[in-house]
Amino acid sequence: MAEFVYGGQAVIEGVMMRGPGDWAVAVRRPDQSIAVERRPNGAYEKRFPWLRWPLVRGVTALAEALVVGLEALTFSAAVAAAEEEVNLTRRDIVLTMVVALALTLGLFVLLPALAANLLAGSRGGVLARNLVEGLFRIFLLVGYVAAIGRVGDIRRVFQYHGAEHKVINALEAGDELTVEAVRKYSCHHPRCGTSFLLWVVLVAVLVFSLLGRQAIGPALAWRLVLTPVVAGLSYEWLRLTGRYQGLVVWRWLAAPGRWLQSLTTRTPDDGQLEVAISALRAVLKMGETVV
């Protein structure tokens, strides 16, 4: 069995970390203490081993990230708003995520295809049209990330994102999980979801080019149908860049993802590092207190 690869995500005033048997989320309370919640992972992979096959496991990982991310966000929102007159229910967050998913598909999948069709019309080859579509998609992605990064609350989430990366980098380097030890590590990581999004855009250019010239209706339908395939291929490529990051060629290939991560991560303070360490120690079961 392959060695488990730890990872996580930033949430509201906290960090979620995922381990082989469970996941944990640590959140800074308004009184500055840290709340830690640990829950078991789903056992679907044990019941259905094919979910861990190459290509399929990328879609599985995305589904898990959505489910676990929803639970972690629900917990973090409740903890962070404990002293405020805010009552975010699970239904509210589910509805928000559904709307966000629909907007994501519309904005980053369908809109670029429509724009490329309008700009290129019947001119140019299939690959050229898909390159225009890919460039438009990258422009939207970078513009969106840069815009939301200017919002104060989102900047704090990006700081926790940087804290998550620093802690994972320290773990993979075999270093101590202390604030002093973790502080020196990079805010970038080769397996970051931000890099994954960039590879989705690039892989989509190649995959959609294989469809040949199509009318706009079937073209849009195929883009929705093949989105899981694109995600699966992108996931496998991201795993490769992470596994062979010591090689110069792989560092070069991973460079665009690192650049995009500079927009979605910020240098965390020591308190945020402490929260990220608490989450990772929880999934490592290193004597943490779970409340």
CYANA upper distance limits for C-alpha pairs under 8 A (distance plus 0.5 A):
  4 PHE  CA     19 GLY  CA      8.19
  4 PHE  CA     20 PRO  CA      6.81
  5 VAL  CA     19 GLY  CA      8.41
  6 TYR  CA     17 MET  CA      7.82
  6 TYR  CA     18 ARG  CA      6.54
  6 TYR  CA     19 GLY  CA      6.29
  6 TYR  CA     20 PRO  CA      8.32
  6 TYR  CA    168 ILE  CA      7.66
  7 GLY  CA     17 MET  CA      6.27
  7 GLY  CA     18 ARG  CA      6.17
  7 GLY  CA     19 GLY  CA      8.11
  7 GLY  CA    168 ILE  CA      7.33
  8 GLY  CA     15 VAL  CA      7.63
  8 GLY  CA     16 MET  CA      5.72
  8 GLY  CA     17 MET  CA      4.65
  8 GLY  CA     18 ARG  CA      6.09
  8 GLY  CA    164 GLU  CA      7.33
  9 GLN  CA     15 VAL  CA      6.36
  9 GLN  CA     16 MET  CA      5.82
  9 GLN  CA     17 MET  CA      7.22
  9 GLN  CA     69 GLY  CA      8.30
  9 GLN  CA    161 HIS  CA      6.94
  9 GLN  CA    164 GLU  CA      7.30
 10 ALA  CA     14 GLY  CA      6.57
 10 ALA  CA     15 VAL  CA      4.97
 10 ALA  CA     16 MET  CA      6.70
 10 ALA  CA    157 VAL  CA      6.52
 10 ALA  CA    158 PHE  CA      7.85
 10 ALA  CA    160 TYR  CA      5.92
 10 ALA  CA    161 HIS  CA      5.39
 10 ALA  CA    164 GLU  CA      7.45
 11 VAL  CA     15 VAL  CA      5.90
 11 VAL  CA     16 MET  CA      7.32
 11 VAL  CA     72 ALA  CA      7.58
 11 VAL  CA     73 LEU  CA      6.34
 11 VAL  CA     76 SER  CA      7.03
 11 VAL  CA    157 VAL  CA      6.91
 11 VAL  CA    160 TYR  CA      8.06
 12 ILE  CA     27 VAL  CA      7.96
 12 ILE  CA     73 LEU  CA      7.26
 12 ILE  CA     76 SER  CA      6.00
 12 ILE  CA     77 ALA  CA      6.60
 12 ILE  CA     80 ALA  CA      7.43
 12 ILE  CA    157 VAL  CA      6.86
 13 GLU  CA     27 VAL  CA      6.07
 13 GLU  CA     28 ARG  CA      6.22
 13 GLU  CA     76 SER  CA      7.45
 13 GLU  CA     80 ALA  CA      7.00
 13 GLU  CA    156 ARG  CA      7.81
 13 GLU  CA    157 VAL  CA      7.26
 13 GLU  CA    160 TYR  CA      7.81
 14 GLY  CA     25 VAL  CA      7.57
 14 GLY  CA     26 ALA  CA      5.96
 14 GLY  CA     27 VAL  CA      4.62
 14 GLY  CA     28 ARG  CA      6.66
 14 GLY  CA     76 SER  CA      7.32
 14 GLY  CA    157 VAL  CA      8.31
 14 GLY  CA    160 TYR  CA      6.85
 14 GLY  CA    272 GLN  CA      7.94
 14 GLY  CA    275 VAL  CA      6.77
 14 GLY  CA    276 ALA  CA      7.48
 15 VAL  CA     25 VAL  CA      6.14
 15 VAL  CA     26 ALA  CA      6.10
 15 VAL  CA     27 VAL  CA      7.20
 15 VAL  CA    160 TYR  CA      6.90
 15 VAL  CA    161 HIS  CA      8.03
 15 VAL  CA    164 GLU  CA      7.09
 15 VAL  CA    275 VAL  CA      7.32
 15 VAL  CA    276 ALA  CA      5.92
 15 VAL  CA    279 ALA  CA      6.98
 16 MET  CA     23 TRP  CA      7.70
 16 MET  CA     24 ALA  CA      6.13
 16 MET  CA     25 VAL  CA      4.55
 16 MET  CA     26 ALA  CA      6.93
 16 MET  CA     69 GLY  CA      8.44
 16 MET  CA     72 ALA  CA      7.06
 16 MET  CA    276 ALA  CA      8.17
 16 MET  CA    279 ALA  CA      6.69
 17 MET  CA     23 TRP  CA      6.17
 17 MET  CA     24 ALA  CA      5.89
 17 MET  CA     25 VAL  CA      6.73
 17 MET  CA    279 ALA  CA      6.24
 17 MET  CA    280 LEU  CA      6.13
 17 MET  CA    283 VAL  CA      7.46
 18 ARG  CA     22 ASP  CA      6.86
 18 ARG  CA     23 TRP  CA      4.68
 18 ARG  CA     24 ALA  CA      6.93
 18 ARG  CA    280 LEU  CA      8.38
 18 ARG  CA    283 VAL  CA      7.25
 19 GLY  CA     23 TRP  CA      5.94
 19 GLY  CA    283 VAL  CA      5.91
 19 GLY  CA    284 LEU  CA      7.74
 20 PRO  CA     41 ASN  CA      8.14
 21 GLY  CA     40 PRO  CA      6.52
 21 GLY  CA     41 ASN  CA      6.16
 22 ASP  CA     38 ARG  CA      7.35
 22 ASP  CA     39 ARG  CA      6.00
 22 ASP  CA     40 PRO  CA      4.42
 22 ASP  CA     41 ASN  CA      5.01
 22 ASP  CA    283 VAL  CA      6.87
 23 TRP  CA     38 ARG  CA      6.21
 23 TRP  CA     39 ARG  CA      6.05
 23 TRP  CA     40 PRO  CA      6.69
 23 TRP  CA     41 ASN  CA      6.81
 23 TRP  CA    283 VAL  CA      6.35
 24 ALA  CA     36 VAL  CA      7.38
 24 ALA  CA     37 GLU  CA      5.95
 24 ALA  CA     38 ARG  CA      4.64
 24 ALA  CA     39 ARG  CA      6.77
 24 ALA  CA    279 ALA  CA      6.03
 24 ALA  CA    280 LEU  CA      7.80
 24 ALA  CA    282 ALA  CA      6.59
 24 ALA  CA    283 VAL  CA      6.38
 25 VAL  CA     36 VAL  CA      6.19
 25 VAL  CA     37 GLU  CA      5.87
 25 VAL  CA     38 ARG  CA      7.07
 25 VAL  CA     72 ALA  CA      6.67
 25 VAL  CA     76 SER  CA      8.23
 25 VAL  CA    279 ALA  CA      5.82
 26 ALA  CA     34 ILE  CA      6.96
 26 ALA  CA     35 ALA  CA      6.07
 26 ALA  CA     36 VAL  CA      4.87
 26 ALA  CA     37 GLU  CA      7.02
 26 ALA  CA     76 SER  CA      8.35
 26 ALA  CA    275 VAL  CA      6.29
 26 ALA  CA    276 ALA  CA      7.34
 26 ALA  CA    278 SER  CA      6.70
 26 ALA  CA    279 ALA  CA      5.40
 27 VAL  CA     34 ILE  CA      6.06
 27 VAL  CA     35 ALA  CA      5.77
 27 VAL  CA     36 VAL  CA      7.04
 27 VAL  CA     76 SER  CA      6.41
 27 VAL  CA     79 VAL  CA      7.41
 27 VAL  CA     80 ALA  CA      7.69
 27 VAL  CA    275 VAL  CA      6.99
 28 ARG  CA     32 GLN  CA      6.26
 28 ARG  CA     33 SER  CA      6.44
 28 ARG  CA     34 ILE  CA      5.14
 28 ARG  CA     35 ALA  CA      6.91
 28 ARG  CA     79 VAL  CA      8.19
 28 ARG  CA     80 ALA  CA      7.36
 28 ARG  CA    275 VAL  CA      7.30
 29 ARG  CA     33 SER  CA      5.86
 29 ARG  CA     34 ILE  CA      6.25
 29 ARG  CA     35 ALA  CA      7.12
 29 ARG  CA     79 VAL  CA      6.48
 29 ARG  CA     80 ALA  CA      6.12
 29 ARG  CA     82 ALA  CA      8.18
 30 PRO  CA     79 VAL  CA      8.48
 30 PRO  CA     80 ALA  CA      6.83
 30 PRO  CA     81 ALA  CA      8.23
 30 PRO  CA     82 ALA  CA      7.74
 30 PRO  CA     83 GLU  CA      7.35
 34 ILE  CA    275 VAL  CA      7.34
 35 ALA  CA     79 VAL  CA      8.06
 35 ALA  CA    290 VAL  CA      7.85
 35 ALA  CA    291 VAL  CA      6.58
 36 VAL  CA    278 SER  CA      7.89
 36 VAL  CA    279 ALA  CA      7.34
 36 VAL  CA    282 ALA  CA      8.17
 36 VAL  CA    289 THR  CA      7.72
 36 VAL  CA    290 VAL  CA      5.58
 36 VAL  CA    291 VAL  CA      6.11
 37 GLU  CA    290 VAL  CA      6.27
 37 GLU  CA    291 VAL  CA      6.62
 38 ARG  CA    282 ALA  CA      7.42
 38 ARG  CA    283 VAL  CA      7.81
 38 ARG  CA    290 VAL  CA      7.32
 43 ALA  CA     47 ARG  CA      7.07
 44 TYR  CA     48 PHE  CA      6.33
 44 TYR  CA     51 LEU  CA      8.44
 45 GLU  CA     49 PRO  CA      5.70
 45 GLU  CA     50 TRP  CA      8.03
 45 GLU  CA     51 LEU  CA      6.31
 45 GLU  CA     52 ARG  CA      7.18
 49 PRO  CA     53 TRP  CA      7.97
 50 TRP  CA     56 VAL  CA      8.06
 51 LEU  CA     56 VAL  CA      6.28
 51 LEU  CA     57 ARG  CA      6.00
 51 LEU  CA     60 THR  CA      6.84
 52 ARG  CA     56 VAL  CA      6.87
 52 ARG  CA     57 ARG  CA      5.03
 52 ARG  CA     60 THR  CA      8.06
 53 TRP  CA     57 ARG  CA      6.08
 54 PRO  CA     58 GLY  CA      7.94
 54 PRO  CA    232 GLY  CA      8.26
 54 PRO  CA    236 GLU  CA      7.56
 55 LEU  CA     59 VAL  CA      7.78
 55 LEU  CA    229 VAL  CA      7.78
 55 LEU  CA    232 GLY  CA      4.82
 55 LEU  CA    233 LEU  CA      6.32
 55 LEU  CA    235 TYR  CA      7.94
 55 LEU  CA    236 GLU  CA      7.12
 56 VAL  CA     60 THR  CA      6.84
 56 VAL  CA    232 GLY  CA      6.65
 57 ARG  CA     61 ALA  CA      6.42
 57 ARG  CA    232 GLY  CA      7.48
 58 GLY  CA     62 LEU  CA      6.86
 58 GLY  CA    231 ALA  CA      6.84
 58 GLY  CA    232 GLY  CA      4.87
 58 GLY  CA    233 LEU  CA      8.00
 58 GLY  CA    234 SER  CA      8.34
 58 GLY  CA    235 TYR  CA      5.66
 58 GLY  CA    236 GLU  CA      7.53
 59 VAL  CA     63 ALA  CA      6.76
 59 VAL  CA    228 PRO  CA      6.61
 59 VAL  CA    231 ALA  CA      6.98
 59 VAL  CA    232 GLY  CA      6.18
 60 THR  CA     64 GLU  CA      6.66
 61 ALA  CA     65 ALA  CA      6.53
 62 LEU  CA     66 LEU  CA      6.79
 63 ALA  CA     67 VAL  CA      6.84
 64 GLU  CA     68 VAL  CA      6.38
 64 GLU  CA     69 GLY  CA      8.42
 65 ALA  CA     69 GLY  CA      5.93
 66 LEU  CA     70 LEU  CA      6.48
 67 VAL  CA     71 GLU  CA      7.06
 68 VAL  CA     72 ALA  CA      6.58
 69 GLY  CA     73 LEU  CA      6.44
 70 LEU  CA     74 THR  CA      6.62
 70 LEU  CA     93 ILE  CA      7.70
 70 LEU  CA     94 VAL  CA      7.66
 70 LEU  CA     97 MET  CA      8.49
 71 GLU  CA     75 PHE  CA      6.80
 72 ALA  CA     76 SER  CA      6.57
 73 LEU  CA     77 ALA  CA      6.38
 73 LEU  CA     93 ILE  CA      8.32
 74 THR  CA     78 ALA  CA      6.79
 74 THR  CA     88 LEU  CA      8.12
 74 THR  CA     89 THR  CA      7.80
 74 THR  CA     90 ARG  CA      6.56
 74 THR  CA     93 ILE  CA      7.37
 75 PHE  CA     79 VAL  CA      6.78
 76 SER  CA     80 ALA  CA      6.39
 77 ALA  CA     81 ALA  CA      6.47
 77 ALA  CA     88 LEU  CA      7.33
 78 ALA  CA     82 ALA  CA      6.47
 78 ALA  CA     87 ASN  CA      7.88
 78 ALA  CA     88 LEU  CA      7.34
 81 ALA  CA     85 GLU  CA      7.89
 81 ALA  CA     86 VAL  CA      6.54
 81 ALA  CA     87 ASN  CA      8.17
 82 ALA  CA     86 VAL  CA      8.35
 88 LEU  CA     92 ASP  CA      6.58
 88 LEU  CA     93 ILE  CA      7.59
 89 THR  CA     93 ILE  CA      7.06
 90 ARG  CA     94 VAL  CA      6.58
 91 ARG  CA     95 LEU  CA      6.55
 92 ASP  CA     96 THR  CA      6.64
 93 ILE  CA     97 MET  CA      6.62
 94 VAL  CA     98 VAL  CA      6.66
 95 LEU  CA     99 VAL  CA      6.69
 96 THR  CA    100 ALA  CA      6.53
 97 MET  CA    101 LEU  CA      6.48
 98 VAL  CA    102 ALA  CA      6.73
 99 VAL  CA    103 LEU  CA      6.64
100 ALA  CA    104 THR  CA      6.49
101 LEU  CA    105 LEU  CA      6.77
102 ALA  CA    106 GLY  CA      6.67
103 LEU  CA    107 LEU  CA      6.26
104 THR  CA    108 PHE  CA      6.13
104 THR  CA    109 VAL  CA      7.91
105 LEU  CA    109 VAL  CA      5.54
105 LEU  CA    110 LEU  CA      6.99
105 LEU  CA    224 LEU  CA      8.38
106 GLY  CA    110 LEU  CA      5.45
106 GLY  CA    111 LEU  CA      6.44
107 LEU  CA    111 LEU  CA      5.75
107 LEU  CA    112 PRO  CA      7.84
108 PHE  CA    112 PRO  CA      6.86
108 PHE  CA    137 ARG  CA      6.34
108 PHE  CA    140 LEU  CA      7.72
108 PHE  CA    141 LEU  CA      7.96
109 VAL  CA    113 ALA  CA      7.26
109 VAL  CA    137 ARG  CA      8.20
109 VAL  CA    223 ARG  CA      7.47
109 VAL  CA    224 LEU  CA      7.93
110 LEU  CA    114 LEU  CA      6.82
110 LEU  CA    220 LEU  CA      6.67
110 LEU  CA    223 ARG  CA      8.07
111 LEU  CA    115 ALA  CA      6.59
112 PRO  CA    116 ALA  CA      6.55
112 PRO  CA    133 GLU  CA      5.67
112 PRO  CA    134 GLY  CA      7.87
112 PRO  CA    136 PHE  CA      6.30
112 PRO  CA    137 ARG  CA      6.15
113 ALA  CA    117 ASN  CA      6.68
113 ALA  CA    133 GLU  CA      6.18
113 ALA  CA    219 ALA  CA      8.46
113 ALA  CA    220 LEU  CA      7.49
114 LEU  CA    118 LEU  CA      6.75
114 LEU  CA    216 ILE  CA      7.90
115 ALA  CA    119 LEU  CA      6.62
115 ALA  CA    133 GLU  CA      7.62
115 ALA  CA    136 PHE  CA      8.34
116 ALA  CA    120 ALA  CA      6.31
116 ALA  CA    121 GLY  CA      8.29
116 ALA  CA    129 ARG  CA      6.65
116 ALA  CA    130 ASN  CA      7.89
116 ALA  CA    132 VAL  CA      6.34
116 ALA  CA    133 GLU  CA      5.52
116 ALA  CA    136 PHE  CA      8.31
117 ASN  CA    121 GLY  CA      5.74
117 ASN  CA    129 ARG  CA      7.93
117 ASN  CA    216 ILE  CA      7.76
120 ALA  CA    124 GLY  CA      7.16
120 ALA  CA    129 ARG  CA      6.91
124 GLY  CA    128 ALA  CA      6.60
124 GLY  CA    129 ARG  CA      7.07
125 GLY  CA    129 ARG  CA      6.81
126 VAL  CA    130 ASN  CA      6.77
126 VAL  CA    209 SER  CA      6.35
126 VAL  CA    212 GLY  CA      6.60
126 VAL  CA    213 ARG  CA      6.47
127 LEU  CA    131 LEU  CA      6.60
127 LEU  CA    205 VAL  CA      8.02
127 LEU  CA    206 LEU  CA      8.24
127 LEU  CA    209 SER  CA      5.89
128 ALA  CA    132 VAL  CA      6.84
129 ARG  CA    133 GLU  CA      6.75
130 ASN  CA    134 GLY  CA      6.49
130 ASN  CA    205 VAL  CA      5.82
130 ASN  CA    206 LEU  CA      8.38
130 ASN  CA    208 PHE  CA      7.52
130 ASN  CA    209 SER  CA      6.76
131 LEU  CA    135 LEU  CA      6.58
131 LEU  CA    205 VAL  CA      6.62
132 VAL  CA    136 PHE  CA      6.65
133 GLU  CA    137 ARG  CA      6.67
133 GLU  CA    205 VAL  CA      8.14
134 GLY  CA    138 ILE  CA      6.67
134 GLY  CA    201 VAL  CA      6.54
134 GLY  CA    202 LEU  CA      7.22
134 GLY  CA    204 ALA  CA      8.01
134 GLY  CA    205 VAL  CA      6.45
135 LEU  CA    139 PHE  CA      6.63
136 PHE  CA    140 LEU  CA      6.77
137 ARG  CA    141 LEU  CA      6.65
137 ARG  CA    201 VAL  CA      7.36
138 ILE  CA    142 VAL  CA      6.55
138 ILE  CA    198 LEU  CA      7.94
138 ILE  CA    201 VAL  CA      7.39
139 PHE  CA    143 GLY  CA      6.44
140 LEU  CA    144 TYR  CA      6.41
141 LEU  CA    145 VAL  CA      6.69
142 VAL  CA    146 ALA  CA      6.50
142 VAL  CA    260 LEU  CA      7.98
143 GLY  CA    147 ALA  CA      6.53
144 TYR  CA    148 ILE  CA      6.78
145 VAL  CA    149 GLY  CA      6.56
145 VAL  CA    263 LEU  CA      7.16
145 VAL  CA    264 THR  CA      7.41
146 ALA  CA    150 ARG  CA      7.46
146 ALA  CA    263 LEU  CA      6.75
147 ALA  CA    151 VAL  CA      8.20
148 ILE  CA    154 ILE  CA      7.10
149 GLY  CA    154 ILE  CA      6.36
149 GLY  CA    155 ARG  CA      6.05
149 GLY  CA    158 PHE  CA      8.19
149 GLY  CA    263 LEU  CA      7.65
149 GLY  CA    264 THR  CA      7.61
150 ARG  CA    154 ILE  CA      7.89
150 ARG  CA    155 ARG  CA      7.24
151 VAL  CA    155 ARG  CA      6.67
152 GLY  CA    156 ARG  CA      7.14
153 ASP  CA    157 VAL  CA      7.09
154 ILE  CA    158 PHE  CA      6.68
155 ARG  CA    159 GLN  CA      6.75
155 ARG  CA    266 ARG  CA      7.71
156 ARG  CA    160 TYR  CA      6.90
157 VAL  CA    161 HIS  CA      6.67
158 PHE  CA    162 GLY  CA      6.77
158 PHE  CA    264 THR  CA      5.99
158 PHE  CA    265 THR  CA      5.04
158 PHE  CA    266 ARG  CA      5.90
159 GLN  CA    163 ALA  CA      6.76
159 GLN  CA    265 THR  CA      6.27
159 GLN  CA    266 ARG  CA      4.91
159 GLN  CA    267 THR  CA      6.14
159 GLN  CA    268 PRO  CA      5.16
159 GLN  CA    269 ASP  CA      8.30
159 GLN  CA    272 GLN  CA      8.01
160 TYR  CA    164 GLU  CA      6.63
160 TYR  CA    265 THR  CA      8.28
160 TYR  CA    266 ARG  CA      8.27
160 TYR  CA    268 PRO  CA      6.81
160 TYR  CA    272 GLN  CA      6.60
160 TYR  CA    273 LEU  CA      8.14
160 TYR  CA    276 ALA  CA      7.89
161 HIS  CA    165 HIS  CA      6.98
161 HIS  CA    187 CYS  CA      8.40
161 HIS  CA    264 THR  CA      7.91
161 HIS  CA    265 THR  CA      6.07
161 HIS  CA    266 ARG  CA      7.85
162 GLY  CA    166 LYS  CA      6.74
162 GLY  CA    187 CYS  CA      5.07
162 GLY  CA    188 HIS  CA      7.66
162 GLY  CA    265 THR  CA      5.31
162 GLY  CA    266 ARG  CA      6.00
162 GLY  CA    267 THR  CA      6.39
162 GLY  CA    268 PRO  CA      6.59
163 ALA  CA    167 VAL  CA      6.73
163 ALA  CA    187 CYS  CA      7.37
163 ALA  CA    267 THR  CA      7.87
163 ALA  CA    268 PRO  CA      6.09
163 ALA  CA    272 GLN  CA      6.87
163 ALA  CA    273 LEU  CA      5.69
163 ALA  CA    276 ALA  CA      6.53
164 GLU  CA    168 ILE  CA      6.77
164 GLU  CA    273 LEU  CA      8.19
164 GLU  CA    276 ALA  CA      6.13
165 HIS  CA    169 ASN  CA      6.51
165 HIS  CA    186 SER  CA      7.63
165 HIS  CA    187 CYS  CA      5.84
165 HIS  CA    188 HIS  CA      6.59
165 HIS  CA    189 HIS  CA      6.41
166 LYS  CA    170 ALA  CA      6.70
166 LYS  CA    182 VAL  CA      6.52
166 LYS  CA    183 ARG  CA      7.54
166 LYS  CA    184 LYS  CA      8.40
166 LYS  CA    185 TYR  CA      5.66
166 LYS  CA    186 SER  CA      6.09
166 LYS  CA    187 CYS  CA      5.90
166 LYS  CA    188 HIS  CA      8.07
167 VAL  CA    171 LEU  CA      6.72
167 VAL  CA    177 LEU  CA      7.65
167 VAL  CA    182 VAL  CA      6.36
167 VAL  CA    185 TYR  CA      8.31
167 VAL  CA    273 LEU  CA      7.98
167 VAL  CA    276 ALA  CA      7.20
167 VAL  CA    277 ILE  CA      6.83
167 VAL  CA    280 LEU  CA      8.26
168 ILE  CA    172 GLU  CA      6.67
169 ASN  CA    173 ALA  CA      6.62
169 ASN  CA    185 TYR  CA      6.99
169 ASN  CA    186 SER  CA      7.77
169 ASN  CA    189 HIS  CA      7.71
170 ALA  CA    174 GLY  CA      6.78
170 ALA  CA    175 ASP  CA      5.71
170 ALA  CA    176 GLU  CA      7.56
170 ALA  CA    177 LEU  CA      7.48
170 ALA  CA    181 ALA  CA      8.06
170 ALA  CA    182 VAL  CA      6.23
170 ALA  CA    185 TYR  CA      7.12
171 LEU  CA    175 ASP  CA      6.42
171 LEU  CA    176 GLU  CA      7.90
171 LEU  CA    177 LEU  CA      7.60
175 ASP  CA    181 ALA  CA      7.39
175 ASP  CA    182 VAL  CA      8.30
176 GLU  CA    181 ALA  CA      6.49
176 GLU  CA    182 VAL  CA      7.94
177 LEU  CA    181 ALA  CA      7.09
177 LEU  CA    182 VAL  CA      6.91
177 LEU  CA    277 ILE  CA      6.87
177 LEU  CA    281 ARG  CA      8.42
178 THR  CA    182 VAL  CA      6.48
178 THR  CA    274 GLU  CA      8.24
178 THR  CA    277 ILE  CA      7.73
179 VAL  CA    183 ARG  CA      6.32
179 VAL  CA    270 ASP  CA      6.90
179 VAL  CA    273 LEU  CA      6.64
179 VAL  CA    274 GLU  CA      6.71
179 VAL  CA    277 ILE  CA      8.29
180 GLU  CA    184 LYS  CA      8.18
182 VAL  CA    273 LEU  CA      8.11
183 ARG  CA    270 ASP  CA      8.16
183 ARG  CA    273 LEU  CA      8.06
187 CYS  CA    265 THR  CA      7.02
187 CYS  CA    266 ARG  CA      7.75
187 CYS  CA    267 THR  CA      7.26
188 HIS  CA    192 CYS  CA      8.14
188 HIS  CA    258 ARG  CA      6.74
188 HIS  CA    261 GLN  CA      6.95
188 HIS  CA    262 SER  CA      8.04
188 HIS  CA    265 THR  CA      8.16
189 HIS  CA    258 ARG  CA      7.91
190 PRO  CA    195 SER  CA      7.70
190 PRO  CA    238 LEU  CA      7.84
190 PRO  CA    241 THR  CA      7.13
190 PRO  CA    242 GLY  CA      5.57
190 PRO  CA    245 GLN  CA      7.98
190 PRO  CA    254 ALA  CA      7.27
190 PRO  CA    257 GLY  CA      8.05
190 PRO  CA    258 ARG  CA      7.72
191 ARG  CA    195 SER  CA      7.44
191 ARG  CA    196 PHE  CA      7.79
191 ARG  CA    238 LEU  CA      6.53
191 ARG  CA    239 ARG  CA      7.22
191 ARG  CA    241 THR  CA      8.27
191 ARG  CA    242 GLY  CA      6.25
192 CYS  CA    196 PHE  CA      6.97
192 CYS  CA    261 GLN  CA      8.28
193 GLY  CA    197 LEU  CA      6.81
194 THR  CA    198 LEU  CA      7.17
194 THR  CA    257 GLY  CA      7.38
194 THR  CA    260 LEU  CA      7.31
194 THR  CA    261 GLN  CA      6.48
194 THR  CA    264 THR  CA      7.84
195 SER  CA    199 TRP  CA      6.87
195 SER  CA    238 LEU  CA      8.21
195 SER  CA    254 ALA  CA      8.43
195 SER  CA    256 PRO  CA      8.20
195 SER  CA    257 GLY  CA      4.66
195 SER  CA    258 ARG  CA      7.35
195 SER  CA    260 LEU  CA      7.38
195 SER  CA    261 GLN  CA      7.35
196 PHE  CA    200 VAL  CA      6.67
196 PHE  CA    234 SER  CA      7.02
196 PHE  CA    235 TYR  CA      7.24
196 PHE  CA    238 LEU  CA      6.95
196 PHE  CA    257 GLY  CA      8.14
197 LEU  CA    201 VAL  CA      7.02
198 LEU  CA    202 LEU  CA      7.02
198 LEU  CA    256 PRO  CA      8.44
198 LEU  CA    257 GLY  CA      6.94
198 LEU  CA    260 LEU  CA      8.40
199 TRP  CA    203 VAL  CA      6.38
199 TRP  CA    234 SER  CA      6.04
199 TRP  CA    237 TRP  CA      8.42
199 TRP  CA    238 LEU  CA      8.14
199 TRP  CA    257 GLY  CA      8.40
200 VAL  CA    204 ALA  CA      6.42
200 VAL  CA    230 VAL  CA      6.70
200 VAL  CA    231 ALA  CA      6.53
200 VAL  CA    234 SER  CA      5.92
201 VAL  CA    205 VAL  CA      7.24
202 LEU  CA    206 LEU  CA      7.65
203 VAL  CA    207 VAL  CA      6.75
203 VAL  CA    230 VAL  CA      6.79
203 VAL  CA    233 LEU  CA      7.83
203 VAL  CA    234 SER  CA      6.96
204 ALA  CA    208 PHE  CA      6.26
204 ALA  CA    230 VAL  CA      6.37
205 VAL  CA    209 SER  CA      6.59
206 LEU  CA    210 LEU  CA      7.25
207 VAL  CA    211 LEU  CA      7.90
207 VAL  CA    230 VAL  CA      7.58
208 PHE  CA    212 GLY  CA      8.23
208 PHE  CA    223 ARG  CA      7.73
214 GLN  CA    218 PRO  CA      7.00
214 GLN  CA    219 ALA  CA      6.23
215 ALA  CA    219 ALA  CA      6.61
216 ILE  CA    220 LEU  CA      6.62
217 GLY  CA    221 ALA  CA      6.89
218 PRO  CA    222 TRP  CA      6.56
219 ALA  CA    223 ARG  CA      6.78
220 LEU  CA    224 LEU  CA      7.06
221 ALA  CA    225 VAL  CA      6.81
222 TRP  CA    226 LEU  CA      6.36
223 ARG  CA    227 THR  CA      6.48
226 LEU  CA    230 VAL  CA      6.76
227 THR  CA    231 ALA  CA      6.63
228 PRO  CA    232 GLY  CA      6.58
229 VAL  CA    233 LEU  CA      6.77
230 VAL  CA    234 SER  CA      6.59
231 ALA  CA    235 TYR  CA      6.56
232 GLY  CA    236 GLU  CA      6.94
233 LEU  CA    237 TRP  CA      6.85
234 SER  CA    238 LEU  CA      6.62
235 TYR  CA    239 ARG  CA      6.77
236 GLU  CA    240 LEU  CA      6.92
237 TRP  CA    241 THR  CA      6.89
238 LEU  CA    242 GLY  CA      6.72
239 ARG  CA    243 ARG  CA      6.55
240 LEU  CA    244 TYR  CA      6.62
241 THR  CA    245 GLN  CA      6.08
241 THR  CA    250 TRP  CA      6.08
241 THR  CA    251 ARG  CA      7.89
241 THR  CA    253 LEU  CA      7.97
241 THR  CA    254 ALA  CA      6.85
244 TYR  CA    250 TRP  CA      6.75
245 GLN  CA    250 TRP  CA      5.99
245 GLN  CA    251 ARG  CA      5.97
246 GLY  CA    250 TRP  CA      7.86
246 GLY  CA    251 ARG  CA      7.52
247 LEU  CA    251 ARG  CA      6.82
248 VAL  CA    252 TRP  CA      6.70
249 VAL  CA    253 LEU  CA      6.78
250 TRP  CA    254 ALA  CA      6.54
251 ARG  CA    255 ALA  CA      6.61
254 ALA  CA    258 ARG  CA      6.95
255 ALA  CA    259 TRP  CA      6.75
256 PRO  CA    260 LEU  CA      6.84
257 GLY  CA    261 GLN  CA      6.66
258 ARG  CA    262 SER  CA      7.04
259 TRP  CA    263 LEU  CA      7.96
260 LEU  CA    264 THR  CA      7.57
261 GLN  CA    265 THR  CA      6.44
262 SER  CA    266 ARG  CA      7.89
268 PRO  CA    272 GLN  CA      6.32
268 PRO  CA    273 LEU  CA      7.01
269 ASP  CA    273 LEU  CA      6.93
270 ASP  CA    274 GLU  CA      6.66
271 GLY  CA    275 VAL  CA      6.99
272 GLN  CA    276 ALA  CA      6.89
273 LEU  CA    277 ILE  CA      6.60
274 GLU  CA    278 SER  CA      6.67
275 VAL  CA    279 ALA  CA      6.96
276 ALA  CA    280 LEU  CA      6.91
277 ILE  CA    281 ARG  CA      6.46
278 SER  CA    282 ALA  CA      6.64
278 SER  CA    288 GLU  CA      7.69
279 ALA  CA    283 VAL  CA      7.27
280 LEU  CA    284 LEU  CA      6.69
281 ARG  CA    285 LYS  CA      6.30
281 ARG  CA    286 MET  CA      5.73
281 ARG  CA    287 GLY  CA      8.08
281 ARG  CA    288 GLU  CA      7.02
282 ALA  CA    286 MET  CA      6.85
282 ALA  CA    287 GLY  CA      8.05
282 ALA  CA    288 GLU  CA      6.20
282 ALA  CA    289 THR  CA      8.46
282 ALA  CA    290 VAL  CA      8.13
